């Protein structure tokens, strides 16, 4: 898809030039700030911005070092204009994270920073004093931190630094886009031909510069040799220099129906794939999914326990199965046993936090602990079961082509019974057998097995059906009485169960009563199937009210069945609409005209389709004698819509909102 492209290049082979002739690579000189730089040239890009990046320039290259290896040199140079005070807390302090593993560590050099203000037409510089630069410890990182002095609305802040890293295989990702607009964002990468990196390119913007050129460079590596003289290696190599630049980059802004903005930020990521030194056998580091799955299953903190007999689990499996003989019923009982007896302490994890035996003893663990334990119990019961790696919707997309395990944050269990496969999550106490939370429906998951196949968890594969019915009649006392029932879909049922764990039915129905535009009494209220997890939750109640006005305006679609506002308010959208599932919503009303009234106005029926077969809306209403029947149905047949479809989708929901807000007008006879 265009918005999440993956481009795999061995840089030593990539030679392409697509730069526009009028655009040239920008090089900045620290302190070169002119009065003209303070002009509000960001207004056309984003007049509401609290800050704007004037220049965001980064670069990386490799150098030989004195430890017999290579270092990665990374430089960043940024200029930012602070428009409003809201940006001060976010941008007024800079933190530089330097990694160390106990043997080697990164270091920072050439750090310069200053604030610039325009006073009487002249640029006044206030430098960050070296004594105000601090270092803190944060786990394996040293954090270099400083705060800009004398910042005001309209100030320009500038900083630049260079880091030297012995971890030459790890090129930092570079983002051309963020929460503030950027007038220019540029990154240059130089890589010698004996290193291969895969470039993972993401975003929807077109570059102003995208060039690659080759040159020959000298590399000098000094190998320490104890008390003996050091060995020196000098050699030449072709180096590829690749530059990307983007101009007038809009800020990323959150919108309805989006998984996470991190999927659409314009950025580059780099994955080390191979070393190809002359006259040596190439070493590859980017494995296949088959190799990655095999390695994971041998790891103590993932699949090693699954290779054992785990006889200590047999009593639990026997207790869970009870007297069931049917294979599927056995699996359901094992799943329910784990779900109901174990507590999840961390719902973002792909590695075990403890041994499976410790999880069984303590009855708690992270999502990986619990679902891999479920896999182990299914094994003992004779099922072919495996862990499944997932990246949840708020965690971002993964790459099917490359086994980049760090992209995943969740583990599910999968098992097969005959020719049917089931995916389970026993870490969530409100899920039924075979049900997953909507957060798991984020595209392709990966089964970790001898055959590490893709598990399709596309939101397009999830179909949510709900039905609301309302029957209204007159009673002998002149009141209007109604019977309401809402049968929820699977995801709505999960949301309702989650909600009711934090409140109670009495308070829930108080809120329902408040949602009516007129005074109404609710009786015979009930919420069914809250603990029957394989069944849909249904809400039921009887209602009564007595109209007394000469003219009564009645909205036939009640609040919880109607779209009150268009979920797509923005005039333009740059990235896809990602609904969590497909929907099929039906609202049925059978209503007797209130006693003593007649119908003065009745909405008109309507039928509209969305892009032929991608969705539909129908609003069918009629009056027959003293009775009114309404059937309203909104059906969306796919969950993801590309930006090109946004205007059509927006107009469709605008029509739905307008139609569902129409009222029946009753007039006293």
Secondary structure, 3 states (H helix, E strand, C coil): CHHHCCCCCCHHHCCCECCCCCCCCCCCCCCCCCHHHHCCCCCCCCCCCCEEEEEEEEEEEEEECCCCCEEEEEEEEEEEEECCHHHHHHHCEEEEEEEECCCCECEEEEEEEEEEEEECCEEEEEECCHHHCEEEEECCEEEEEEECCCCCCCCEEEEEEEEEECCCCCCCCEECCCCCEEEEEEEEEEEECCEEEEEEEECCCCCCEEEEEEEEEEEEEEECCCCCCCEEEEEEEEEEEEEEEEEEECCCCCCCCCCCHHHCCCEEEEEEEEECCCCCCCEECCCCHHHHHHHHHHCCCCCHHHHCCCHHHHHHHHHHHCCCCCHHHHHHHHHHHHHHHCEEEECCCCCCCCCHHHHHHHCEEEHHHHHHHHHHHHHHCCCEEEEEEECCCCCCCCCCCCCCHHHCCEEEEEEEECCEEEEECCCCCCCCCCCCCHHHCCEEEEEECCCCCEEEECHHHCEEEEEEEEEEEECCCCCEEEEEEEECCHHHHHHHHHHHCCCCHHHHHHHHHHCCCCCCEEEEEEEECCCCCCCCCEEEEEEEECCCCCEEEECCCCHHHCCCCCCCCCCCCCCCEECCCEEEEEEEEEEECCCCEEEEECCCCEEEEECCCCEEEEEEEEEECCEEEEEEEEEECCCEECHHHHHHHHHHHHHHHHHHCCCEEEEEC
